[in-house]
Amino acid sequence: MSHIRRIAVHVDESDPGHFYWVLMEEGDDASQWVELESADEPYDMWLDALQAGVRALEGYAPDERIGPRAAGDDEDAVPVGIPLR
């Protein structure tokens, strides 16, 4: 199985009191990050924006046991470290 995607969530405050979640993915060079998506509307609280961003990140993982995988990965493969039964 190939590598897990390196996706980070952070909160941006474009204007005071307007919080947006942002998902970024590591690019080909580990020092470069590319925006995947962000909130369309602001949140009044930083924590609400963060929690919504985490939910968006969870949407990139079709299976919670293995997390988000790069395109072309075999979603039916047994995750590394999981014993075969």
C-alpha positions as CSV (number, residue, x, y, z in Angstrom):
1,M,0.0,0.0,0.0
2,S,1.3,3.4,-0.8
3,H,1.7,6.4,1.5
4,I,-0.9,8.3,3.4
5,R,-1.5,11.8,2.0
6,R,-0.1,14.6,4.1
7,I,-3.0,16.9,4.6
8,A,-3.1,19.6,7.3
9,V,-6.0,21.7,8.6
10,H,-5.6,25.2,9.9
11,V,-7.8,28.1,10.7
12,D,-7.3,31.5,9.0
13,E,-8.8,34.7,10.3
14,S,-9.1,37.0,7.3
15,D,-10.9,39.7,9.2
16,P,-11.2,40.0,13.0
17,G,-13.8,37.4,14.2
18,H,-14.2,35.7,10.8
19,F,-12.6,32.3,10.9
20,Y,-12.2,29.9,7.9
21,W,-10.9,26.4,8.0
22,V,-8.3,25.6,5.3
23,L,-7.0,22.2,4.1
24,M,-3.5,22.1,2.7
25,E,-1.6,19.2,1.2
26,E,2.1,18.7,1.0
27,G,3.4,19.2,-2.6
28,D,6.1,17.4,-4.5
29,D,8.6,19.3,-2.4
30,A,8.1,19.0,1.3
31,S,8.6,22.7,1.7
32,Q,5.6,23.5,-0.5
33,W,2.0,23.1,0.5
34,V,-1.0,23.4,-1.9
35,E,-4.5,24.5,-0.8
36,L,-7.1,21.7,-1.3
37,E,-10.2,23.5,-0.2
38,S,-11.4,26.0,2.4
39,A,-14.6,27.1,4.1
40,D,-17.0,29.1,1.9
41,E,-18.5,31.0,4.8
42,P,-16.8,32.3,8.0
43,Y,-17.3,30.9,11.5
44,D,-17.8,33.2,14.5
45,M,-15.5,31.0,16.7
46,W,-12.1,29.6,16.0
47,L,-13.0,26.2,17.5
48,D,-16.1,25.8,15.3
49,A,-13.9,26.5,12.2
50,L,-11.3,24.0,13.3
51,Q,-13.9,21.3,14.0
52,A,-15.5,21.8,10.6
53,G,-12.1,21.6,9.0
54,V,-11.4,18.3,10.7
55,R,-14.7,17.0,9.4
56,A,-13.7,18.1,5.9
57,L,-10.4,16.3,6.3
58,E,-12.1,13.1,7.5
59,G,-14.0,13.2,4.2
60,Y,-10.8,12.5,2.4
61,A,-10.5,9.1,4.1
62,P,-12.8,6.6,2.6
63,D,-11.8,4.1,5.4
64,E,-11.0,5.5,8.9
65,R,-8.6,2.6,9.5
66,I,-6.2,3.7,6.8
67,G,-6.8,7.4,6.3
68,P,-6.6,9.4,3.1
69,R,-4.5,7.7,0.4
70,A,-3.0,8.9,-2.8
71,A,-4.9,8.3,-6.0
72,G,-4.4,4.8,-7.4
73,D,-4.1,3.2,-4.0
74,D,-5.9,-0.1,-3.5
75,E,-8.7,0.7,-1.1
76,D,-9.4,-3.0,-0.6
77,A,-5.9,-3.8,0.4
78,V,-5.2,-4.8,4.0
79,P,-3.7,-1.8,5.8
80,V,0.0,-2.2,6.8
81,G,0.3,-3.5,10.4
82,I,-3.2,-5.1,10.4
83,P,-2.9,-8.9,10.8
84,L,-4.5,-11.1,8.1
85,R,-7.4,-13.3,9.3
